[in-house]
């Protein structure tokens, strides 16, 4: 293995896996870039990102600029004299001067099979769309949004049991493995770059909290996928009076019928606008712990047959 001088640029848990693998493999990670600490928790205490916290604990210099556009930031990056930079869910746009500074450029770990699902939320959008598979692409970065040439790719199936939380962890592990492979092969000239096809481009827009609301005029199968895509964040929910009921899992009941939003049995099956109905199997009432729906209904009889939720 060629030991490379690397800057790592990433922010959340997804990126942390790759950083840990780079250090474990013996590469010289000389600097980490991450998003600035932000208020978190009940006390709104300034909290470093997962990548920042781990790097600092392991004696790696951490930089948290709010932008990389200034001449000073560009020069500070160039002064690192890097072989390569590795980027994973960083959260800042890299100017051309940053992309060009390392000898071998910047590689991005992207959680989709490019060119499908360029953008901010590829894991959730793939589940929501009903894709049969997704994966990780190692990409040579350019100035576009996830438009660079592809170097390595691997895929994983999306099944009816796939939730965003589990898929996130599987893809983070895959990304860590692929970036190590890429850094072994690239210096040896064993990787060939492929231009992304123009066919099949889709964009994974950033998730918004309001997207989690379950609209029972929609198709039941879509709503079931939404629950899996939006767990744990932003979470799926419906409203019942003044209560917001969070839904952590559900099953699609194809032969259900009724007015959209109507509870049609004693198992909380809710009729939808098309495709039958949705039966939440794990829910959470405000101020309560999440529980299996059966247990909730034993102690709370208001979510009863004939009731309309929205």
N, C-alpha and C positions, 0 to 999 in steps of 0.2 A: 504493500500500500504506500502511495505517495502521501506524505504528511503535508497537508495544505494549510496555508495561513488564511483564516476565514473570519468574516464578520457574519453574525447571525442576526436576522431582523424578523422578529415575531412577537406576538403578544399573548394569546390565550393558551389554554391547555393543549389544544390541537397542535400548536407550534412547539410546545415544550418537549414533546416526545422526540421530535427531530433534533432539537438542541442536545438532549441527553444522549442520543445515539451518536452524534458527531463527536462529543467529548469522549464517550465510551470507545469509539473507534480510534482515538488517538490523534485526531486533528487538532491543530492549534487555533482554538477559537479565541481570538485576541480581543474581540469586542462584541457586545450585544446591544442592539437597538430595539427599543420597545416603546409602547405608548406610555405617556406620563402617568404617574399614580393618580388615582381618582377616588373621590369619597365613596365608601361602601359600608354596608351593614347599618345596624340601628344607630350607631354613633357617628355615622358619616365620616369615619376616619380615613385619611388619605392612605390608600392601599396600593402597593405595587402590583403590576400584572404578574401572572404565574411565571412567565419567562423572566421578567426582571428579578423577582424574588429568588428564583432558583440560581440564576447566574450570579447574583450578589453573594448568595450563600456559598458559592463555589469559587469565589475570588476572581470572577471575570468582570472586567470593566463594563458598566452599563451606561448607555446614553439614552435620554428620553426627549429628543427635540419635538416640538409641536409641528415643525415643518423642516423639510430638507432643501428648501429653495434658496436659502441665503448663500452667498459666496463663502462665508465662514464655515457653514455646515458642510458644503461641498469640499472645501479644502481639508477640513478635519477628517472627512471620510477618505479622501485621497491619500492623506498622510499615513493611513494605516498600512499602506503598501500591501494590499491583499492579493492573494492568488484568486480568490473567488468570494462572492457573498451568497448566502443561502437565505431565502425569504419564505416565510410561511405565515399567512394571516397576520401581517404586520399592521395594516390599517393606514399607511401613508403612501401617497403616490411617489415613486422614485423618479427624480428628474434624470435627463439623459446623462448629465455629468456624473451622477451616482452610478447609473447602470454601466457606464464605460470605464469607471475607475479601476475595478479589479482586473487582473490580467486575463481571467477567463470569464469575466462578466458576472451576471447575477442569475442564479437559478431559483425558480419558484416551485414550491410544493403546492399544487392546486387540487382540491378535493372534488374532482369530476373528471369525466372522460371528455376532454376538450375535443372539438369546440363547443360541446354542449355544456351549458351552465357556467359560462364565464360570469364573474362577478362575486358578490358578497356572501350569498347564502346557498351554495350549490348542494349541500347535503340535504337541507330541508326541501328545496325546490324539486329535487329528484324524487323524493318520496311523494310529495304532494302531486306531482304530475303522473304518478303511477309508472315510473320507469322500471324496467325489469332488472337493470344493473346500473352501477356507477363505479367509481374507482378513483385513482390518483394519477395525475399527470405531472411529471417533472419537466419544466419548461424553461427554455432560455428566455429571459425577460427582455422585452423591448418597451417602447414608450406607450403602447396601447394597453387596453384593459384585458389582460389575460390573452393576448393575441400572439405571443412569441412562439418560436419553433419548439416542437415537442421532441424530447430526448428519450424519455422512458414512460411507460404506462402499465398499470395493472388494474384489474377489475374485480368487483365483488357483486354478488346477486343481491337484489332488493326483493324480499319476500313479504307476504302478508303479516309476518311477525316482526318486520324491521321497524324499529323506532329510531328517531334521530339521535338519541343519546348513545345507543349501542353502535350505530353506524359511524358516528363521530369517532368513537374510540377505535373501531376497526380501521378506519381510514387514517387516523393519526399514526397507528402502528405501521400501516402500509407505507405511509409517507416517510417515516423514519427509516424503514428498510430500503426503500427505493432511492433516497438521497444518498445513502452510503454506497449503494451500487453505482449511482451516477458519478460519484466522486472518485470511485475506483477506476471507472472506465474512461471518463472524459480526458484526464491527463494522458492516458495511453492511446488516445485516438480510436477508442473502441465504441464510440457512440456516434451515430449519424442523426442529424437533426431533420425533422420532417415539418414542412410548412403545414399549418392548420388548414384543413379544407374549408372552403367558403360555405359549403353545404352543411346544414345541421347546427348552425350557430344559434344558441339561445342565451339569455341573460338571467342570472339569478339575482333578482332585486333584493336589497336589504330587507330583513324582516321588520315589520311594524307590529306593535302590541295589538292594535285594533284588528289585525288579521286573524287573531285567535278566536274571534266570536263565531260560533256555529250558527249559520243561517239555515234553518230547517226547510227553506224552500229550495235549497240546493239538492244535488244528488247524494244519496246516502253513502255510496262508495267513496265519493270525494270527501265527505265529512269524516269518514273513518280514516282516510289517509291524512287528512289535516291533523287529526289528533296524534297520529304517529309522527308526523313531520314536526309538529310544534311542541313535542315533549322532549326536554323540559321547558324550553323557552321558545316563544312567548307564552306558551300554554293555550289550551283550547278551553272554551267555556260557553255556557248559555245562561240566560237570566231567568229567574223565577221570582216574580215580584221584585222585592228589593235585594234579593240574594243573587250573587254571582256564583254559579256552581261550576267549578273546574272539573274537566273530564280528562283523566289520565289514560284511560283505555276504553275501548268499545268494540262491539262486533256489528257487522253489517247483517241486517235481517232482510233478505231479499223479498220475502212474501208479505211483509207488513203493509198495511194500508190505513189511511186516515187523513185527517186535515194536517197539513204541515205544522209541526210543533206540538201535536196532540200526543199525550201519553196514552198508548193503546192497550197496555196490559199492566200486570202487577210486577213486572221486571224492569220497568222504566224504559221500555221500547218506545221510541219517539218517531212518529211518522215524518217522512221527508217529502220534498216536492217531486222526487223521482227516485227510482231504484229501491223502493221499499222503505225501510226504517233503520234507525241507529239505536243500539242498545248499549248505553254506557255501563261498563263493568267495574270501573273504579272511579270514584268521584270525591270531591272535597268541597264541603260547605265552608262559608266564611268563618274564620276563627277555629276551625276544626282540623283534625288530622285527615289525610286522605285515607279512604277505606274502600273495601269492596262494596259495590252498590247494594248487594243483598243485606249487608250489615247496616248500612245507612238507613235503608227502608224499614228495617225492623224497629228502629227507634224514631223514625220520622215519617209520618203517614201522609204528609201534604203532597208529596210527589206521587199522586195516585192516578189511576186510570181516569181518563176524561179531562184531566188538567191540561191547559195549554201553556207551553214554555216558549221562550223566544231567545 
